[in-house]
Amino acid sequence: MRLHDTLRNLKNSADIVIIGGGVIGLTIARSLALRGVRDVCLIERNNLGTESSFAAAGMLAPQAEANSRDDFFELLCQSRDLYASFAESLKDETGVDIELDTTGTLYLAFSEHDQREIDERFEWQTRAGLPVEKLTREEAKLLEPRISPNVSGALRFPNDIQVENRRLLSALANSVSQLEVQISNGVHVEKVRTENNRVVGVETSAGFIGCSTVVVAAGAWTSFVDSKIQVEPVRGQMVCLSAKPQLTRHVIYSPRGYVVPRQDGRLLAGSTSEAVGFAKEVTVGGVTTILRNAIEISPSIAALPIADTWAGLRPRSADGLPVLGPCGEIDGLVFATGHYRNGILLAPVTGELIASAIVQGFVPRELAPFSPDRFAARMSDML
Ligand SMILES: Cc1cc2nc3c(=O)[nH]c(=O)nc-3n(C[C@H](O)[C@H](O)[C@H](O)COP(=O)(O)OP(=O)(O)OC[C@H]3O[C@@H](n4cnc5c(N)ncnc54)[C@H](O)[C@@H]3O)c2cc1C
């Protein structure tokens, strides 16, 4: 099935309705169907996989920017480590290669300040027994000859990898279609209907659908579906360059930006973080900043043609952490949102844990720190 195909025979009931056909909604739909849940309906108001998940860079890099070990870091690493088998089973199911590239990630330092930052990161991650290598300028240049001569040192994270997120979306769309998930593109969910603190269905632009479980995977638009969960859009712009032959092998970060080489010769340069509501424009300021930071990483970038630009809206919750699991107040209401900068990375673990919570009826231990109920608890503390 292609991303833009539409199945419009909307039924008026389902066991489980998923709101949102981005990487999160699709992965949950697949995980539920693989567990034998037969009557899953995924509702997407546009076409599958056309919002934040399409705009992303596909980096699966929990270690590169982490300054400490906490529940969130563990969840990110757990999900990254699921990717090899996730990619393999998607290939078996659909024939789509999601281009999981395991070359690794470099993080470059240019100033004393940058160097202190990477030294500290190296120290805590080494103490924690995580795989990380410290490189001199010369060692970094040997690995990636086109990086700037101004690099003072670097870290290499061999387990921080990347995936072609648009191919991932195609693979997931194919997979859920084969697994007979009912997909309704072009249908907008207006409201989750509840009675006596239980979900009874969703009101949509195409009518009411009765169901006992709803998964809200609506990304940056989550608060329109349920205003108790505050999720705001954070715009990220991206510049796509044409680099044939490819300029780098690794994903390369600096503290200010990153470049991601794709197998087909695209080189993605990102990004910005802007609180500008739901505006998805690409701006002169955004592109200028991204290109300045990319050229700092590799001056050779200045000679590359610009192939494309775009922007997407990262879903950020009130505390910046994902919102995952059943809502204590309403039976049958489950959230899988607020993945902010890491939704591609977190997709496999989100799919596994949310599907387990629904099918087995208890919340896996890993989800506890991310429960939607943490916001209700904070609100009652404030009263
Ligand atoms: C520039 C940029 C770079 C990024 N790079 C990375 C990266 O390298 N690695 C990484 O892990 N993450 C990255 N991210 C973050 C990642 O893209 C997001 O965290 C992830 O895509 C969120 O997935 P989602 O399915 O929740 O949201 P989305 O992909 O936005 O999907 C939500 C879907 O819900 C639909 N929807 C909303 N409301 C309704 C409704 N009422 N009814 C029906 N449908 C509805 C929307 O139309 C949309 O399709 C990046 C993001 C951006 C913008």
The ligand as a Tripos MOL2 file, in Angstrom:
@<TRIPOS>MOLECULE
LIG
   53    58     1     0     0
SMALL
NO_CHARGES

@<TRIPOS>ATOM
      1 C1         13.1090   18.7860   11.3840 C.3       1 LIG1
      2 C2         12.8560   17.6110   12.2740 C.ar      1 LIG1
      3 C3         13.8680   16.6800   12.4860 C.ar      1 LIG1
      4 C4         13.6430   15.5740   13.3100 C.ar      1 LIG1
      5 N1         14.6260   14.6430   13.4330 N.ar      1 LIG1
      6 C5         14.4100   13.5360   14.1870 C.ar      1 LIG1
      7 C6         15.4020   12.5370   14.2670 C.ar      1 LIG1
      8 O1         16.4640   12.6510   13.6570 O.2       1 LIG1
      9 N2         15.1620   11.4400   15.0530 N.ar      1 LIG1
     10 C7         13.9780   11.2880   15.7400 C.ar      1 LIG1
     11 O2         13.8130   10.2920   16.4300 O.2       1 LIG1
     12 N3         13.0060   12.2320   15.6470 N.ar      1 LIG1
     13 C8         13.1890   13.3430   14.8990 C.ar      1 LIG1
     14 N4         12.2280   14.3050   14.8240 N.ar      1 LIG1
     15 C9         11.0350   14.1870   15.6610 C.3       1 LIG1
     16 C10        10.0220   13.2240   15.0510 C.3       1 LIG1
     17 O3          9.8000   13.5880   13.7120 O.3       1 LIG1
     18 C11         8.7090   13.2740   15.8400 C.3       1 LIG1
     19 O4          8.9440   13.0830   17.2140 O.3       1 LIG1
     20 C12         7.7620   12.1650   15.3480 C.3       1 LIG1
     21 O5          7.6070   12.2270   13.9630 O.3       1 LIG1
     22 C13         6.4100   12.2450   16.0300 C.3       1 LIG1
     23 O6          5.6010   11.2760   15.4400 O.3       1 LIG1
     24 P1          4.0250   11.3250   15.5970 P.3       1 LIG1
     25 O7          3.4710   10.1560   14.8770 O.co2     1 LIG1
     26 O8          3.6830   11.5230   17.0270 O.co2     1 LIG1
     27 O9          3.6200   12.7140   14.8930 O.3       1 LIG1
     28 P2          3.2760   13.0620   13.3780 P.3       1 LIG1
     29 O10         4.2020   12.4220   12.4210 O.co2     1 LIG1
     30 O11         3.1530   14.5490   13.3010 O.co2     1 LIG1
     31 O12         1.8670   12.3770   13.1750 O.3       1 LIG1
     32 C14         0.7040   12.8080   13.8530 C.3       1 LIG1
     33 C15        -0.4390   12.5810   12.8760 C.3       1 LIG1
     34 O13        -1.6810   12.7880   13.5250 O.3       1 LIG1
     35 C16        -2.5800   13.3500   12.5860 C.3       1 LIG1
     36 N5         -3.6530   13.9860   13.3460 N.ar      1 LIG1
     37 C17        -3.5260   14.9850   14.2520 C.ar      1 LIG1
     38 N6         -4.7180   15.3050   14.7690 N.ar      1 LIG1
     39 C18        -5.6240   14.4800   14.1810 C.ar      1 LIG1
     40 C19        -7.0510   14.3390   14.2990 C.ar      1 LIG1
     41 N7         -7.7520   15.0940   15.1540 N.pl3     1 LIG1
     42 N8         -7.6680   13.4120   13.5240 N.ar      1 LIG1
     43 C20        -6.9600   12.6320   12.6610 C.ar      1 LIG1
     44 N9         -5.6140   12.7360   12.5180 N.ar      1 LIG1
     45 C21        -4.9660   13.6400   13.2690 C.ar      1 LIG1
     46 C22        -1.6940   14.3350   11.8280 C.3       1 LIG1
     47 O14        -2.2590   14.6860   10.5820 O.3       1 LIG1
     48 C23        -0.3900   13.5560   11.7080 C.3       1 LIG1
     49 O15        -0.3100   12.8240   10.5030 O.3       1 LIG1
     50 C24        12.3960   15.4080   13.9740 C.ar      1 LIG1
     51 C25        11.3850   16.3270   13.7410 C.ar      1 LIG1
     52 C26        11.5990   17.4120   12.8910 C.ar      1 LIG1
     53 C27        10.4760   18.3750   12.6300 C.3       1 LIG1
@<TRIPOS>BOND
     1     1     2 1
     2     2     3 ar
     3     2    52 ar
     4     3     4 ar
     5     4     5 ar
     6     4    50 ar
     7     5     6 ar
     8     6     7 ar
     9     6    13 1
    10     7     8 2
    11     7     9 ar
    12     9    10 ar
    13    10    11 2
    14    10    12 ar
    15    12    13 ar
    16    13    14 ar
    17    14    15 1
    18    14    50 ar
    19    15    16 1
    20    16    17 1
    21    16    18 1
    22    18    19 1
    23    18    20 1
    24    20    21 1
    25    20    22 1
    26    22    23 1
    27    23    24 1
    28    24    25 2
    29    24    26 1
    30    24    27 1
    31    27    28 1
    32    28    29 2
    33    28    30 1
    34    28    31 1
    35    31    32 1
    36    32    33 1
    37    33    34 1
    38    33    48 1
    39    34    35 1
    40    35    36 1
    41    35    46 1
    42    36    37 ar
    43    36    45 ar
    44    37    38 ar
    45    38    39 ar
    46    39    40 ar
    47    39    45 ar
    48    40    41 1
    49    40    42 ar
    50    42    43 ar
    51    43    44 ar
    52    44    45 ar
    53    46    47 1
    54    46    48 1
    55    48    49 1
    56    50    51 ar
    57    51    52 ar
    58    52    53 1
@<TRIPOS>SUBSTRUCTURE
     1 LIG1         1 GROUP 0 **** ****
